[in-house]
């Protein structure tokens, strides 16, 4: 059985993911660290505690940031 896919944009780059993918799965797919990352979906910051339950939808605009320590 084929899994349905959704098309999203991550930092303006098109990506296809499984339909039920969440933010943690997206970061794993992108080989991006979970620690030190910040995510906004459709210009709304999504808190880390919501990543496992936040299902990505068709045409979501995802902004992925790497937190930088320093002063």
Secondary structure in CASP SS format (residue, H / E / C, confidence):
PFRMAT SS
TARGET T0000
AUTHOR 0000-0000-0000
METHOD secondary structure of the structure
MODEL  1
X C 1.00
X C 1.00
X C 1.00
X C 1.00
X E 1.00
X E 1.00
X E 1.00
X E 1.00
X E 1.00
X E 1.00
X C 1.00
X C 1.00
X E 1.00
X E 1.00
X E 1.00
X E 1.00
X E 1.00
X E 1.00
X C 1.00
X C 1.00
X C 1.00
X E 1.00
X H 1.00
X H 1.00
X H 1.00
X H 1.00
X H 1.00
X H 1.00
X H 1.00
X C 1.00
X C 1.00
X C 1.00
X C 1.00
X C 1.00
X C 1.00
X C 1.00
X E 1.00
X E 1.00
X E 1.00
X E 1.00
X E 1.00
X C 1.00
X C 1.00
X E 1.00
X E 1.00
X E 1.00
X C 1.00
X H 1.00
X H 1.00
X H 1.00
X C 1.00
X C 1.00
X C 1.00
X C 1.00
X E 1.00
X C 1.00
X C 1.00
X C 1.00
X C 1.00
X C 1.00
X E 1.00
X E 1.00
X E 1.00
X E 1.00
X E 1.00
X E 1.00
X C 1.00
X C 1.00
X C 1.00
X C 1.00
X C 1.00
END
